[in-house]
Amino acid sequence: MAVQGDLSHVPDLAVALQVSATAGQAADYLLELGKPAAPTMAAALTTPGATDRANLLHVLGRIGGAESLPAIQALAHDPDP
């Protein structure tokens, strides 16, 4: 059972965010975790699918701070937007 604020599941939630059946619930939980989940979310931005990256960016844009900007800005020149 996950404890509220437990960040050990953030990588799994980042993957779940990429599956339409679980994306909504994963996004809600990541938003609940907030800023502490941002570094792991930023690291997941290397996922190959453009839609998957967009989903990750949507959540990261809401929970991340200034330290997330380099990862977000790196996708500004994404050849597969």
WODA-V73447 format. One record per run of one state. SS is the DSSP state (alpha for helix, beta for strand, coil for the rest). FROM is the first residue (numbers start at 1). LEN is the number of residues. Records with the same first field share a line. If there is no record, write none. Layout:
SS: FROM-LEN + FROM-LEN
//
This chain:
coil: 1-6 + 17-3 + 47-3 + 64-2 + 78-4
alpha: 7-10 + 20-27 + 50-14 + 66-12
//
